[in-house]
Amino acid sequence: MSNGALFPVPMALAEDVIERAPRRLIDLRSPSEFEEDHLPGAQNTPLFDDLERALIGTFYSRRSPEAAFEEGRARTQAKIADFSARLAEQCGWQLPRVDLEQRVERMTAGGIATLERELAAVPTACGAQAVVLYCWRGGLRSRAVIAFLRGLGFADALGIQGGYKAYRRCVRERVQAWQAPPSVVLRGLTGVGKTLVLRELAARRPEWVLDLEALAGHRSSILGMVGLEPASQKLFESRLAQRLARGFGASCVVEGESRKVGERVLPEPVWRAIDEGVALELVTDTARRVQVLLEDYLTSASSRAELARQLPFIELRLGPRWAGELVGLLEQGREAELVEVLLQRYYDPLYTHSERGRSYSASIDSTDPRAAAAEIEAWIVRHEAHTASTGVLPPAQRVPAPRSRAAADL
């Protein structure tokens, strides 16, 4: 290169890449960038690791773009053989017998300004056999890698116009434009097994279910992260956009949530579907609720340790006399007693307050999640048939808000 000639670099629209599902998606960003969010199905093959990215960024901000380029150039030359071998293995390519370091040296000899000028982005369609590589904004990092690979004969390599940022824009636009079908919202006290019932329903009618807690990696409570891996806001929205794109048929069934699932904020169209949906109340006895929560939160030693770290916050919320009490119950092996206290003194009063005045269209026993899912399925089918034949939604039954013993004490 570096002779003033333009080298075409094919770049597809992010929307096209999302719709076409290319043969391989390669994320060239650092591991931490990838972990925060990435295109669905992408593999992370970073050109620079987190420390290298930070160092090059420091050169860019404190010295100059040229200094950052030279640092990146030297590091790329040193690792190009290993980087190319990993890409070739992932993509099913056969690397030619050439001096890869020398190719990088020749390609980058003219400096950053020359390389920027020579690597001409050319709009192209994304084919099913394409290998799509992307960086943060479709800039020099991905264009240089694509040009290098195409120079080795890998003509199926192409990039994304605007890179990951263009993909994020697509995600936000698609989520905000979502038009929810009629929504059925599963509500009930903590521990009634809303998630268990929802997932049993998903096994019967996968096209109906929107499982926000699975997408967020969180149970949507103060202790909801215990034993799980919460997603970032961006990753949550990516997963959400992917699910919404598959559609729901005539109904969308979702758990009742607040405006957040853990720390993840629900986009307005999703929150509106929950807030305005037809509510079904799930009910069961306290013993079953305790059992559900014990199985959900205390299945491993790491979960117990994480729970112990979170309990002091609830003790603080309950008042001075509870300092150390909840942690003490856990340490003494009195888990069932701990859970019952949490329900009566903390979760039930909060839920009772939040549900005050709400109308339910039915109350369903959730003790057996599979039976409850079957009953919900039958209820929705009847509901849809009634609406189709009359054009009128069935009236909601007025069910009193749940009332716990602790609520009466407060």
C-alpha positions, 0 to 999 in steps of 0.5 A: 500500500502506501503508494497513494492508491486507494484500497477498497474496504467493503463495509455493510450497514449494521441493519444488513448484518443483523438481518443477514446473519453472516457466517462469522462475526468477529469483534475486534474490540478489547475483552472488557468492551466485548463483555459489556455488549456485542453483536449477537453471535459475535466472537471476541478476537481482540486486536489489543487487550484491555491494557494495550487499549488503555496505553494506546488511548493514553498516547492518543490523549497525552501525546498525539494521534501519530504517537498512538498510531506508532505504538499500535503499529509496533504492538500489531507487528509483534502479535500479528502472527498469533492474531492471524492464526486465531482468526484463520482457525475461527473462520476456516481460512488457510493462512498463506506462507508469507511474512505477516510482520513485513506486510504490516510494516509495509502497509503502515509505513506511511503513517496514520494520515496516509492509511486513513486516506488509502483505506477507502470504505466501500458500501456493500451488502452482507452475504450469508458467507461473509466474515464480518469484523467490527471495532468501536466505530468502524474506524481505522482499527477494523478497516486496517484489519479487513484490508490486511486480511483481504490482501492475504486473499480472504475476500469474504472479510468485510466490516460494519459502517459505523462499527459497534456504535451503529449497531447500538443505534439500531438496537435503541431504535428497534426497541423504542419502535416496538409495538407490544401485542396485548400483554398478560402480566404475572403478578404475585408476592415474592416467592410465589414462583412467577419465574418458574411459571413463566418458564413452564409457559415458555416450554409450552408457548415460547412465542408468547413469553418475554423473560426479562429477568433471564435477559437481565441476569437478575431476579429484580429485587435487592438480593436478585443478583445472588448466584447470577451474572447481571448483564450491563444495560447495553447487553440487556438491551441487545438481548431484548432487541433480539427477543422482540425481533422474533415476535410474540403472536397474539399475546406477550406474557411477562412478569410484573416488574418495576421500571427496573430489573435490578439496575437495568432500566426497562425501555418505555415500550416494554414498561408500558406493556407491563403497566397496561397489561392484563394482570393475573395474580399467582398465589401459594402458601408461605411454606411453598414460597420459602421453599422456592426462595431457598432453592433459588438463592441458596444452592451453592456456597458462593450464593450463600457468601454473596447473600451474606454480603447483601443482607446488612443492607436489608437489616439497615432498612428494617431498623437498628434492632435488626443489625446482625440478625439476618446474617446471624440466621444465615450463619446459624443455618436457620435459612428457612427462618431467615427467608420467612422473616425477609418475606414478612418484614421486608418483601411482603410490605413492599409488594402490598404497597406497590399493588394497592388498588390493582385489578386482577383478571384471575387468581391462579394457584402457582404451587405446581408451576406446570399446572399453573402454566397450563391454566394460564395458557387455557385462560389466554386462549379463552380470553383471545377467543372472547375478544375475537368474537365480541370485540370487547376485553373481558372485565377484570375481577376486583381482587383485593391487594395481597395483605401480609402479617407484617403489613398489618404490623407496620 
